[in-house]
Amino acid sequence: MLPQNLLCVLLGADARGFDMRLKSMGWNPSLAGDVAGAARLQAGQHFAVGLLVVGGSTAAPQAALEACVRASGDAEWVVACAAGALESPEFRDLVIGHCFVHQVLPIDWRDLELMLQHAAQRAQLRRRDRASPPAVEPAGMVGRSPAMARLRQQIRKLADTEAPVLIGGESGSGKELTARAIHEQSRRANKPFVAVNCGAIAPSLIHAELFGHERGAFTGASTSRHGLIEAAEGGTILLDEIGDLPLELQGNLLRFLQERTISRLGSTRTLQTDVRVIAASNIDLAQAAAAHRFREDLYYRLNVLPIEVPPLRSRMEDVPALADFFFARCLARNRSRARGFSRQASAALLGHSWPGNVRELFNRIQRAVVMADGALISPADLGLASAEAPAPLDLDAARMLAERDAIRATLGRVGRNVTHAARELGVSRMTLYRLMDKHRIALDAD
């Protein structure tokens, strides 16, 4: 087996012995004595693992150190540093946010060998994760969570029928994507899919938009025009935010659902149609009907096959896959230096409650790709940075915080599977259970 490449950056540390020691561990080290030298090495080849050794007398600026680590993209970094270096809040942020593990000088070579091995295993896991793309359905639905598995199963069942479907769910949760998935898996897949936002059309125009109009039906109607229902002939029409549909128009829609016919505005002739109707709403239509804000007979006509799209906060294990999916999409459309997410950014994504659901996640990723200055996206790039600077921590507290954050982030990334999390963290399952108990981390925690 060929030795693995290792970038070794020695700042204020004696380089004697490093080359031979690292080679004896099975590594092919490339040594740099400063940040500029490290940058030149990184420009010429890829390193999956990096070793940063910071002596007590180093005067390298924090920004230069961070640039060195960021420039390596998704490399796993091991840090060996003087105890005094960890007294700096900025250096602690670098270690906690961008490095896999650290030890305090003088180097314990046996421990360092194990740390480098674990870092290499972590880098291999990252490569496998990139090689195995997130589960994506034909309509672009991303996620492996139980909630998404149930939704996919429901979609497959609904696609085989012709009855109306009523999709519920919070704004931004993916109701239109669900409707499109139903259409694409149905026998109507090769026919049009027409999405109509009932709340975005002026009440005075929505009748003509849906049902069409004849020439002279109203001022400005110089020609006859097909409506959106006719445009979906043979296929599917999605009536999104149907709760915003004016009451007077709901009767026309009810007639269309019952008789499968429409009448254009200004015409006395009825037209036969073959269109499947899917409706969606972010409000409770049953409550709206009880309050007489929505026709009760129309509600029961639409609510034949109800389906609920889960909010993002109920499937947090899908956040990393969604973030990667949106990141790749945004990167293809924008020039950016970003190549991935920092550990702090990943933790921030998993710690956010996502009131705007998947739409909010996409918008934040899009913002981050544009705003990122380095190779790794930070919480600030996502607009998720804390408003207050963290209070200074002593060394023990910093270690505790880093350990707790690493366990929480890893559990969130692997769907709270202890076996997978232990493997990623390089510890046994029993050790991980002990650490979870120590930090009071429960498997059913948000």
C-alpha positions in Angstrom: 0.0 0.0 0.0 1.5 3.4 -1.0 2.1 6.0 1.7 -0.6 8.6 2.0 0.3 12.2 1.3 0.4 14.4 4.4 0.8 18.2 4.6 2.9 19.1 7.6 3.1 22.8 8.5 5.6 23.6 11.2 5.2 27.1 12.7 7.8 28.0 15.3 8.6 24.4 15.8 11.8 22.4 15.4 11.5 20.4 12.1 14.2 17.9 13.1 12.9 14.4 13.2 9.5 15.1 11.7 10.2 13.7 8.3 11.6 10.4 9.5 9.0 10.0 12.2 6.1 10.5 9.9 7.6 8.3 7.2 7.9 5.5 9.8 4.2 5.8 10.4 3.5 5.2 6.8 3.0 8.8 5.6 4.5 10.6 2.7 5.0 14.1 4.3 5.4 17.4 2.6 6.9 19.9 5.0 6.4 23.6 5.1 8.0 26.0 7.5 5.5 28.9 7.0 2.0 29.6 5.7 3.2 30.8 2.3 5.1 27.5 1.8 2.0 25.5 2.8 0.0 27.5 0.2 2.5 26.6 -2.5 2.3 22.9 -1.6 -1.5 23.0 -1.5 -1.6 24.6 -5.0 0.4 21.7 -6.4 -1.3 18.7 -4.9 -4.3 17.5 -2.9 -3.9 16.5 0.8 -6.6 14.6 2.6 -4.9 15.1 5.9 -2.9 18.0 7.3 -0.7 18.3 10.5 -0.3 21.8 11.9 2.4 22.2 14.6 2.3 25.6 16.3 5.2 26.3 18.7 4.8 28.8 21.6 6.9 31.5 20.0 5.1 31.6 16.6 4.0 35.0 15.5 2.0 33.9 12.5 -1.2 36.0 12.2 -4.5 34.2 13.0 -5.9 35.1 9.6 -2.9 33.5 7.9 -3.3 30.3 9.9 -7.0 30.2 9.1 -6.3 30.8 5.4 -3.9 27.9 5.5 -6.5 25.5 6.9 -9.3 26.9 4.7 -7.3 26.5 1.5 -7.1 22.8 2.0 -10.9 22.5 1.4 -12.2 19.3 3.0 -8.9 18.1 4.4 -8.9 16.7 8.0 -6.5 18.7 10.2 -4.6 17.5 13.3 -3.1 20.2 15.5 -0.2 20.0 17.9 0.3 23.2 19.7 1.8 24.8 22.8 -0.6 25.1 25.7 -0.3 28.9 25.6 -1.7 29.0 22.0 -5.0 27.7 23.3 -5.4 30.7 25.6 -6.1 32.8 22.5 -9.9 32.8 21.7 -9.1 33.2 18.0 -6.8 30.1 17.9 -9.4 28.1 19.9 -12.0 29.1 17.2 -9.6 27.8 14.6 -9.1 24.5 16.4 -12.8 24.0 17.2 -14.1 25.1 13.9 -11.7 23.7 11.3 -9.6 20.9 12.9 -10.4 17.2 13.6 -8.4 16.8 16.8 -5.5 18.4 18.7 -2.9 17.6 21.3 -0.6 19.8 23.4 3.1 20.0 22.9 5.4 18.2 23.5 4.3 15.7 20.9 3.2 12.3 22.1 4.2 10.4 18.9 2.1 7.3 19.7 -1.1 9.5 20.2 -0.2 11.5 17.2 0.0 8.3 15.1 -3.5 7.3 16.2 -4.9 10.8 15.6 -3.5 10.9 12.0 -5.0 7.4 11.4 -8.4 8.6 12.6 -8.2 11.7 10.5 -7.4 9.6 7.4 -10.4 7.4 8.2 -12.6 10.5 8.5 -11.3 11.8 5.2 -12.1 8.5 3.6 -15.7 8.7 4.9 -16.0 12.1 3.4 -14.9 10.8 0.0 -17.4 8.0 0.3 -20.2 10.4 1.2 -19.4 12.6 -1.8 -19.3 9.5 -4.0 -22.7 8.4 -2.7 -25.1 11.3 -3.6 -28.1 12.0 -1.4 -31.3 10.1 -2.3 -32.9 12.2 -5.0 -36.3 11.3 -6.6 -37.0 12.2 -10.2 -38.8 15.4 -9.0 -35.7 16.4 -7.0 -36.9 15.3 -3.5 -33.8 15.0 -1.3 -33.5 13.0 2.0 -33.3 9.6 3.7 -35.2 10.4 6.9 -38.1 8.2 8.0 -40.4 11.2 7.3 -39.2 11.4 3.7 -39.5 7.7 3.3 -43.2 7.9 4.3 -43.8 10.8 2.0 -42.3 9.0 -0.9 -44.4 5.9 -0.2 -47.6 8.1 -0.1 -46.6 9.8 -3.3 -46.3 6.4 -5.1 -49.7 5.4 -3.9 -51.4 8.7 -4.9 -49.7 8.7 -8.3 -51.6 5.5 -9.3 -55.0 7.1 -8.8 -57.0 9.9 -10.6 -58.8 11.3 -7.5 -58.1 14.9 -6.3 -55.2 15.3 -3.9 -55.0 17.9 -1.1 -51.5 18.7 0.1 -51.0 20.4 3.4 -47.8 21.8 4.9 -46.1 24.9 6.1 -44.9 27.5 3.7 -41.6 26.6 2.1 -41.8 22.9 3.0 -42.1 21.6 -0.5 -45.7 21.3 -1.4 -45.2 22.1 -5.1 -42.3 19.6 -5.3 -44.6 16.9 -3.8 -47.3 17.7 -6.4 -44.8 17.5 -9.2 -43.5 14.2 -7.9 -47.1 12.8 -7.9 -47.5 14.0 -11.5 -44.2 12.6 -12.7 -45.0 9.1 -11.3 -48.5 9.0 -12.7 -49.7 8.0 -16.1 -50.0 11.7 -17.0 -46.3 12.2 -16.7 -45.8 13.0 -20.4 -48.6 15.6 -20.3 -48.4 19.2 -18.9 -47.9 20.0 -15.3 -49.3 23.5 -14.6 -48.8 25.2 -11.2 -51.0 28.1 -10.3 -50.5 30.3 -7.2 -54.0 31.3 -6.4 -52.8 34.0 -4.0 -50.6 35.7 -6.6 -53.3 36.5 -9.1 -55.6 39.5 -8.7 -59.1 38.4 -7.8 -60.5 40.3 -10.8 -58.3 38.3 -13.2 -58.3 34.8 -11.7 -61.5 33.7 -13.4 -60.1 34.5 -16.8 -56.7 33.0 -15.9 -58.1 29.7 -14.8 -61.0 29.2 -17.2 -60.0 31.4 -20.1 -62.0 34.1 -21.9 -63.7 34.9 -25.2 -62.9 37.9 -27.4 -64.7 41.0 -26.0 -65.5 39.3 -22.6 -64.0 42.4 -20.9 -62.2 45.6 -21.8 -58.9 44.7 -23.4 -59.9 41.1 -24.4 -59.1 41.6 -28.1 -58.7 37.8 -28.7 -60.0 34.6 -27.2 -57.6 32.9 -24.8 -57.3 29.4 -23.3 -57.2 29.3 -19.5 -54.7 27.4 -17.3 -57.1 24.5 -16.9 -57.2 24.0 -20.6 -53.4 24.4 -20.8 -53.1 21.4 -18.5 -55.3 19.2 -20.7 -54.4 15.5 -20.2 -52.1 16.4 -17.4 -52.2 17.9 -13.9 -53.0 21.3 -12.5 -51.7 22.4 -9.1 -53.9 25.0 -7.4 -51.4 26.3 -4.8 -52.6 28.3 -1.8 -56.2 27.4 -2.8 -57.4 28.9 0.5 -56.8 32.4 -1.1 -59.3 31.6 -3.9 -62.3 34.0 -3.8 -65.5 32.4 -2.6 -67.4 33.4 -5.7 -64.9 31.5 -7.9 -64.9 28.4 -5.6 -68.4 27.5 -7.0 -67.0 27.4 -10.6 -64.2 25.2 -9.4 -66.6 22.9 -7.7 -68.6 22.6 -10.9 -65.4 21.8 -12.8 -64.5 19.0 -10.3 -68.0 17.5 -10.4 -68.7 17.7 -14.1 -65.2 17.9 -15.7 -66.4 20.8 -17.8 -65.5 24.5 -17.9 -67.0 27.6 -19.5 -64.7 30.4 -20.7 -65.5 33.9 -19.4 -68.0 35.5 -21.9 -69.1 32.2 -23.4 -72.3 30.1 -23.0 -70.6 27.0 -24.3 -69.2 24.3 -22.0 -65.9 22.5 -22.8 -65.1 18.9 -21.7 -61.7 18.6 -20.0 -59.4 15.8 -18.7 -57.3 17.3 -16.0 -56.3 16.0 -12.6 -56.5 18.5 -9.8 -54.0 18.7 -7.0 -54.6 21.5 -4.4 -52.2 22.8 -1.8 -52.6 25.0 1.2 -50.5 26.2 4.2 -53.7 26.9 6.2 -56.1 24.4 7.7 -58.9 24.3 5.2 -61.2 22.4 7.6 -61.0 25.3 10.0 -61.4 27.8 7.1 -64.6 25.9 6.0 -65.9 25.9 9.6 -65.4 29.6 9.7 -67.2 30.0 6.4 -64.0 31.4 4.7 -63.9 28.4 2.4 -66.7 26.4 0.8 -67.4 23.2 2.8 -68.6 21.3 -0.3 -65.4 22.2 -2.2 -63.2 21.2 0.8 -64.8 17.7 0.8 -64.5 17.4 -2.9 -60.7 18.3 -2.8 -59.9 16.3 0.4 -60.3 12.9 -1.2 -56.6 12.0 -0.8 -54.9 14.2 1.8 -51.1 14.2 2.2 -49.0 16.3 4.6 -45.5 17.5 3.8 -43.4 17.4 7.0 -41.6 20.6 8.1 -37.9 20.6 7.9 -37.5 20.7 11.7 -39.1 17.3 12.0 -36.5 15.7 9.6 -33.2 17.4 10.7 -31.2 14.4 9.6 -31.9 15.5 6.0 -30.4 19.0 6.5 -26.8 18.0 5.6 -27.9 16.2 2.4 -30.2 19.1 1.4 -27.4 21.6 2.2 -25.0 19.6 -0.1 -27.6 19.4 -2.8 -28.3 23.1 -2.8 -24.6 23.9 -2.5 -23.8 22.0 -5.7 -26.8 23.6 -7.5 -25.7 27.1 -6.4 -22.1 26.5 -7.2 -23.0 25.6 -10.7 -24.7 28.9 -11.2 -22.3 31.2 -9.3 -18.6 31.9 -9.3 -17.4 31.2 -5.7 -14.3 30.3 -3.8 -16.4 28.0 -1.5 -15.7 24.3 -1.6 -17.8 23.1 1.3 -19.0 23.8 4.9 -16.9 24.4 7.9 -17.7 22.3 11.0 -19.1 25.4 12.7 -21.4 26.0 9.7 -22.6 22.4 9.7 -23.3 22.7 13.4 -25.1 26.0 12.9 -27.3 24.3 10.1 -28.2 21.5 12.5 -28.9 23.9 15.4 -31.3 26.2 13.5 -35.0 25.7 13.8 -35.8 26.5 10.1 -39.1 28.4 10.4 -38.9 29.0 6.7 -38.3 25.3 6.0 -36.6 24.1 2.9 -37.0 27.4 1.1 -35.2 29.2 3.9 -32.4 26.6 3.7 -32.0 27.1 0.0 -31.9 30.9 0.3 -29.3 30.7 3.1 -27.1 28.4 1.0 -27.4 30.6 -2.0 -26.4 33.6 0.1 -23.4 31.7 1.6 -22.1 30.7 -1.8 -22.1 34.3 -2.9 -20.8 35.8 0.4 -18.1 33.2 1.3 -14.5 34.5 1.1 -12.8 31.3 1.9 -12.9 27.6 0.9 -15.2 26.7 3.7 -18.6 28.4 4.4 -18.8 29.8 7.9 -21.9 30.4 10.0 -21.6 34.2 9.2 -21.9 33.4 5.5 -25.1 31.6 6.2 -26.4 34.5 8.3 -26.5 32.1 11.3 -23.6 33.6 13.3 -24.3 34.4 17.0 -25.0 38.0 17.6 -22.7 38.0 20.7 -19.0 37.0 20.8 -18.5 33.9 23.0 -17.1 34.5 26.5 -13.4 33.5 27.0 -13.0 29.9 28.0 -10.4 28.1 30.0 -8.6 25.2 28.4 -10.8 22.5 30.0 -14.0 24.3 29.1 -12.8 24.7 25.5 -12.1 20.9 25.3 -15.5 20.1 26.8 -17.2 22.4 24.3 -15.4 21.0 21.3 -16.1 17.4 22.4 -19.8 18.2 23.0 -20.2 20.0 19.7 -18.5 17.3 17.7 -20.7 14.6 19.2 -23.9 16.6 18.6 -22.9 17.5 15.0 -22.0 13.9 14.2 -25.1 12.4 15.6 -27.2 14.9 13.6 -25.3 14.1 10.4 -25.8 10.3 10.7 -29.4 10.4 11.8 -28.6 9.8 15.4 -27.3 6.4 14.7 -24.8 5.6 17.5 -22.9 3.0 15.6 -22.3 5.2 12.6 -21.4 8.2 14.8 -18.9 6.2 16.9 -17.3 5.0 13.7 -17.0 8.6 12.4 -15.6 9.9 15.7 -13.1 7.0 15.9 -14.3 5.7 19.3 -16.2 2.6 20.5 -20.0 2.6 20.9 -19.6 2.2 24.7 -17.2 5.2 24.8 -19.7 7.3 22.8 -22.5 6.3 25.1 -20.3 7.3 28.1 -19.5 10.7 26.5 -23.2 11.3 25.6 -24.1 10.7 29.3 -21.3 13.0 30.4 -22.6 15.8 28.1 -26.2 14.9 28.7 -26.9 14.3 25.1 -30.0 12.2 24.5 -30.8 10.3 21.3 -34.3 11.8 21.1 -33.0 15.4 21.5 -33.6 18.0 18.9 
